[in-house]
Amino acid sequence: MKIVCAIDSFKESLSSRRAASLAEEEARKIFPESEVVGLGVADGGEGTADAVLAACGGKPREAIVQDPLGRPIAARYGILSDGTAVIEMAAASGLTLVPEGERDPLRATTFGTGQLILDALNQGANAIVLGLGGSATNDAGTGALEAMGVRFRDAAGNSLRGNGEN
């Protein structure tokens, strides 16, 4: 018998890879004669880049970007051998990056995700796969676009920051 343990993450508590590893350990105890395989999987949110890198190969890359509230953080993404960058919004703009008492969808921005996209392009990426799960934001991507140089203005011509409030 072959058992495949492919489990998505448990938000803010257990990574996909760790959940699969635990299930794999227990399955081996119960079915010692079986072939057991644990796989990290993701739905576009946290862990997506790692799952794709594990399945396809490639190299992880880290960049210093802004978190959803504008604080500097180190965020990871992957670059596949064909030059495709795999970026997950959760790495820079994710809910897990903001402590519960600080969560504010009006202030939160995807600016850091745009910074990751720019970093990937500066590293020579020829295509980008962007996973959109696990976000702490609802700015419709305006923060990411702002990071890439798009400017938003209100009817009076005043500059607007790319965040949920605007």
ABEGO torsion letter per residue (X at the ends): XBBBBBBBBBBGABBAAAAAAAAAAAAAAABAABBBBBBBBBAGBBGAAAAAAAAAEEBBBBBBBBBAAGBBBBBBBBBBAAGBBBBBAAAAABAAABBAAABBAAABBAAAAAAAAAAAAAAGBABBBBBABGBABAAGGAAAAAAAGBBBBBAAGBBBBBBAAX
